[in-house]
């Protein structure tokens, strides 16, 4: 069974949307990635840090999903990373109300020995120097390294981010981030510029409008499934990344053709994530339900057409 190494935050979130608000709940990029990847047959481990205020029940939840948590450092007397945000009515934009780095401020990642030869590495959204540190600890070249990042690092750590980008095979960013990183409004031109930075594959997420996959001169588009209810988009991008990397780790096939499938699997799982606050929907999701919705994606995107001469 292939190994998937996940690096990212395990955290507390407090979320407010037009449909309600939460107190502190389970969040963090690595949490969403891990829960999503757990639907696939792969050995996965999370590298992260929390304080001793982090509930054991949350750690048990990850363990119950088959995730190795031995590399989640628990800092005695420390406090866990906390983020609070309020979404606007369109759910596409949000205001950050509070960010408390806490234990994350001095985080020195330690890759467990049995995952230093991981087949797939999923670098969740963190400081680029932390991501570089993880890559430097590997003892074997992974079959695939996937990077997720955001505009915050483009603003405050662009040189370091550029160094990470050189070392990865796949980068996932949203459309706004792709434009900021390259200065190109056209996503086709933006993808070409990012490709020139190092990654062989560029994934540009467009929220409720789906996702684009670029490789060389090839382009693939996967629509988002139209949903009756969307409560909270927090973690949707990380859930996408978990489904994408988890599927590729399971299938052991990193061709462009198979990455199309990975995009669909990632989009499928992300469609569940937004239906409830935080991780609630992903925790309660069953595999049969996931596969049933996958069939809906297939019906949405497949058609027969006769080409007129």
C-alpha positions as CSV (number, residue, x, y, z in Angstrom):
1,X,0.0,0.0,0.0
2,X,1.4,3.4,-1.0
3,X,2.3,6.0,1.7
4,X,0.8,9.5,1.7
5,X,2.6,12.1,3.9
6,X,0.3,15.1,4.8
7,X,1.8,18.3,6.1
8,X,-0.4,21.1,7.4
9,X,-2.3,22.7,10.2
10,X,-4.4,20.8,12.8
11,X,-6.4,23.6,14.3
12,X,-9.4,25.3,15.8
13,X,-11.8,27.3,13.7
14,X,-14.7,29.7,14.6
15,X,-16.8,30.3,11.5
16,X,-19.7,32.7,10.7
17,X,-21.7,32.4,7.5
18,X,-25.1,33.8,6.4
19,X,-26.5,30.5,7.7
20,X,-25.2,30.5,11.3
21,X,-22.0,30.6,13.3
22,X,-19.9,28.2,15.4
23,X,-17.7,28.4,18.5
24,X,-14.3,26.7,18.4
25,X,-14.5,23.6,16.2
26,X,-12.1,21.2,14.6
27,X,-10.3,22.6,11.6
28,X,-7.0,22.9,9.9
29,X,-5.7,22.1,6.4
30,X,-4.1,18.7,7.4
31,X,-7.3,17.7,9.2
32,X,-9.5,18.2,6.1
33,X,-6.8,16.6,3.8
34,X,-6.5,13.6,6.1
35,X,-10.2,13.0,6.4
36,X,-10.7,13.2,2.7
37,X,-7.7,11.0,1.8
38,X,-9.0,8.3,4.3
39,X,-11.6,7.2,1.7
40,X,-8.8,5.7,-0.3
41,X,-6.5,2.6,0.3
42,X,-3.3,4.3,1.4
43,X,-1.2,4.6,4.5
44,X,-1.3,8.2,5.6
45,X,0.4,10.3,8.3
46,X,0.0,13.9,9.4
47,X,2.9,16.1,10.3
48,X,1.6,19.1,12.4
49,X,1.6,20.7,15.9
50,X,-1.0,21.4,18.5
51,X,-1.1,22.5,22.1
52,X,-2.2,20.4,25.0
53,X,-5.6,22.2,24.8
54,X,-6.4,20.0,21.8
55,X,-9.0,17.4,22.7
56,X,-8.0,13.8,22.7
57,X,-11.4,13.0,21.0
58,X,-10.2,14.9,17.9
59,X,-6.9,12.9,17.8
60,X,-8.9,9.7,18.2
61,X,-11.1,10.8,15.3
62,X,-8.0,10.9,13.1
63,X,-6.7,7.6,14.4
64,X,-10.1,6.0,13.8
65,X,-9.8,7.0,10.2
66,X,-6.5,5.1,9.8
67,X,-4.3,8.2,10.0
68,X,-0.9,8.0,11.7
69,X,-0.8,10.9,14.1
70,X,2.6,10.1,15.7
71,X,4.1,13.2,14.0
72,X,1.5,15.5,15.4
73,X,3.6,17.3,18.1
74,X,1.7,18.2,21.3
75,X,3.4,21.1,23.0
76,X,2.9,21.0,26.8
77,X,1.3,24.3,28.0
78,X,0.9,25.4,24.4
79,X,-2.2,26.6,22.6
80,X,-3.4,25.3,19.2
81,X,-3.5,27.4,16.1
82,X,-6.8,29.3,15.9
83,X,-8.6,31.0,13.0
84,X,-11.9,32.9,13.0
85,X,-13.6,34.2,9.9
86,X,-16.9,35.6,8.6
87,X,-18.1,34.8,5.1
88,X,-20.0,37.3,2.9
89,X,-23.4,36.5,1.4
90,X,-21.9,35.0,-1.8
91,X,-19.7,32.7,0.3
92,X,-16.9,33.4,-2.1
93,X,-15.3,36.1,0.0
94,X,-14.6,36.3,3.7
95,X,-13.1,38.5,6.4
96,X,-10.5,37.1,8.8
97,X,-11.6,38.2,12.3
98,X,-8.8,36.6,14.3
99,X,-5.6,34.5,13.7
100,X,-3.6,33.1,16.6
101,X,-0.5,31.2,15.5
102,X,0.2,29.9,19.0
103,X,2.3,26.7,18.7
104,X,2.5,27.1,14.9
105,X,4.7,30.1,15.3
106,X,7.7,28.0,16.3
107,X,6.8,24.8,14.5
108,X,9.7,22.6,13.4
109,X,8.2,19.7,11.4
110,X,9.6,16.2,12.1
111,X,8.8,13.6,9.4
112,X,8.4,10.1,11.0
113,X,11.1,7.6,9.9
114,X,8.6,5.3,8.3
115,X,7.3,8.1,6.1
116,X,10.6,9.5,4.9
117,X,10.2,7.4,1.8
118,X,6.5,8.4,1.2
119,X,5.2,7.8,-2.3
120,X,3.1,10.9,-2.4
121,X,3.6,14.1,-0.3
122,X,0.8,16.6,0.1
123,X,2.1,19.9,1.3
124,X,-0.9,21.6,2.8
125,X,-1.1,25.4,3.3
126,X,1.8,26.4,5.6
127,X,4.8,28.7,5.6
128,X,7.0,27.8,2.6
129,X,10.0,27.3,4.9
130,X,8.1,24.6,6.8
131,X,7.3,22.9,3.5
132,X,10.9,23.0,2.4
133,X,12.0,21.5,5.7
134,X,9.7,18.6,5.1
135,X,11.1,18.0,1.6
136,X,14.7,18.2,3.0
137,X,13.9,15.4,5.5
138,X,12.9,12.8,2.8
139,X,15.2,10.0,2.2
140,X,13.8,9.0,-1.2
141,X,12.3,10.9,-4.1
142,X,8.5,10.8,-3.9
143,X,6.6,9.7,-7.0
144,X,4.5,12.9,-6.6
145,X,4.8,16.1,-4.5
146,X,1.6,18.2,-4.4
147,X,1.7,21.8,-3.1
148,X,-1.2,23.9,-1.9
149,X,-0.6,27.5,-1.0
150,X,-2.4,30.9,-0.8
151,X,-2.0,34.6,-1.5
152,X,-0.8,35.3,2.1
153,X,2.5,33.6,1.3
154,X,2.7,35.4,-2.0
155,X,2.5,38.7,-0.1
156,X,5.0,38.0,2.7
157,X,7.2,35.0,1.6
158,X,7.4,35.1,-2.1
159,X,11.1,34.2,-2.5
160,X,10.7,31.1,-0.2
161,X,7.4,30.2,-1.9
162,X,9.2,30.3,-5.3
163,X,11.8,27.9,-4.0
164,X,9.1,25.4,-2.9
165,X,7.3,25.7,-6.3
166,X,10.5,24.7,-8.1
167,X,10.5,21.3,-6.2
168,X,7.0,20.1,-6.6
169,X,5.2,18.2,-9.3
170,X,1.7,19.6,-8.8
171,X,0.5,23.0,-7.5
172,X,-3.1,23.8,-6.5
173,X,-4.2,27.4,-6.2
174,X,-7.5,29.2,-6.8
175,X,-8.0,31.6,-9.7
176,X,-7.3,34.7,-7.7
177,X,-4.0,33.3,-6.4
178,X,-2.9,32.1,-9.9
179,X,-3.5,35.6,-11.2
180,X,-1.6,37.2,-8.3
181,X,1.4,34.8,-8.6
182,X,1.8,35.4,-12.3
183,X,0.3,38.8,-13.1
184,X,-1.8,37.2,-15.8
185,X,-5.5,37.6,-15.9
186,X,-5.9,34.7,-18.4
187,X,-5.8,31.5,-16.5
188,X,-4.3,29.7,-19.5
189,X,-1.4,32.2,-19.6
190,X,-1.1,32.0,-15.8
191,X,-0.9,28.2,-15.8
192,X,1.8,28.4,-18.5
193,X,3.9,30.8,-16.3
194,X,3.4,28.6,-13.2
195,X,4.4,25.5,-15.3
196,X,7.6,27.3,-16.2
197,X,8.4,27.8,-12.5
198,X,8.7,24.1,-12.0
199,X,5.4,22.1,-11.5
200,X,4.5,19.7,-14.3
201,X,0.8,20.0,-13.4
202,X,-1.1,23.1,-12.4
203,X,-4.6,22.8,-10.8
204,X,-6.6,26.1,-10.7
205,X,-9.7,25.9,-8.4
206,X,-12.6,28.1,-9.2
207,X,-14.9,27.3,-6.3
208,X,-18.5,26.8,-7.3
209,X,-17.3,26.9,-10.9
210,X,-15.2,23.8,-10.8
211,X,-11.5,23.2,-11.4
212,X,-9.0,23.3,-14.3
213,X,-6.0,21.0,-14.8
214,X,-3.1,22.1,-17.0
215,X,-0.3,19.9,-18.3
216,X,1.9,21.0,-21.1
217,X,-0.6,22.1,-23.8
218,X,-3.4,19.9,-22.4
219,X,-6.3,21.3,-20.4
220,X,-9.1,19.5,-18.5
221,X,-12.1,21.1,-16.8
222,X,-14.2,19.5,-14.1
223,X,-17.4,21.3,-13.1
224,X,-18.6,21.6,-9.5
225,X,-21.7,19.7,-8.7
226,X,-24.7,22.0,-8.3
227,X,-25.8,21.7,-4.7
228,X,-29.1,22.5,-3.0
229,X,-27.4,23.8,0.1
230,X,-24.0,25.3,0.9
231,X,-23.4,26.2,4.5
232,X,-19.7,26.6,4.9
233,X,-16.9,26.6,2.3
234,X,-14.1,26.4,4.9
235,X,-11.9,23.5,4.2
236,X,-13.3,22.7,0.7
237,X,-10.0,23.4,-1.0
238,X,-8.2,21.1,1.5
239,X,-10.8,18.4,1.1
240,X,-10.3,18.6,-2.7
241,X,-6.5,18.3,-2.2
242,X,-7.0,15.3,0.1
243,X,-9.2,13.5,-2.4
244,X,-6.9,14.4,-5.3
245,X,-3.7,13.1,-3.5
246,X,-5.4,10.2,-1.8
247,X,-6.8,8.9,-5.1
248,X,-3.4,9.2,-6.8
249,X,-1.6,7.5,-3.9
250,X,-4.1,4.6,-4.1
251,X,-4.1,4.2,-7.9
252,X,-0.2,4.5,-8.3
253,X,-0.8,6.2,-11.6
254,X,0.3,9.8,-12.1
255,X,-0.5,10.2,-15.8
256,X,-2.4,13.2,-17.1
257,X,-5.4,10.8,-17.9
258,X,-5.5,9.6,-14.3
259,X,-5.2,13.0,-12.9
260,X,-8.4,13.8,-14.6
261,X,-10.0,11.2,-12.4
262,X,-8.2,12.6,-9.3
263,X,-9.7,16.0,-10.0
264,X,-13.2,14.5,-10.1
265,X,-12.6,12.5,-6.9
266,X,-11.4,15.7,-5.2
267,X,-14.3,17.7,-6.4
268,X,-16.7,15.0,-5.3
269,X,-15.4,15.0,-1.8
270,X,-15.3,18.8,-1.6
271,X,-19.0,18.9,-2.6
272,X,-19.8,17.1,0.7
273,X,-17.5,19.3,2.9
274,X,-19.5,22.5,2.2
275,X,-22.9,21.0,3.2
276,X,-22.3,21.5,7.0
277,X,-20.0,23.5,9.3
278,X,-16.4,22.6,9.6
279,X,-15.5,18.9,9.4
280,X,-19.0,17.7,10.5
281,X,-20.1,16.4,7.0
282,X,-16.8,14.7,6.3
283,X,-16.8,12.9,9.7
284,X,-20.3,11.5,9.0
285,X,-19.8,10.7,5.4
286,X,-19.9,7.1,4.3
287,X,-18.1,5.5,1.3
288,X,-21.4,4.3,-0.3
289,X,-22.7,7.9,-0.3
290,X,-19.4,9.2,-1.7
291,X,-19.6,6.7,-4.6
292,X,-23.2,7.5,-5.3
293,X,-22.4,11.1,-5.7
294,X,-19.5,10.2,-7.9
295,X,-22.0,8.7,-10.3
296,X,-23.8,12.1,-10.3
297,X,-20.5,13.7,-11.4
298,X,-20.2,11.1,-14.2
299,X,-23.7,11.8,-15.4
300,X,-23.0,15.6,-15.2
301,X,-19.9,15.4,-17.4
302,X,-20.4,12.6,-19.9
303,X,-22.4,12.9,-23.1
304,X,-22.5,11.5,-26.6
305,X,-22.3,14.0,-29.5
306,X,-22.4,13.6,-33.3
307,X,-20.0,15.8,-35.1
308,X,-21.6,17.4,-38.2
309,X,-19.4,17.2,-41.2
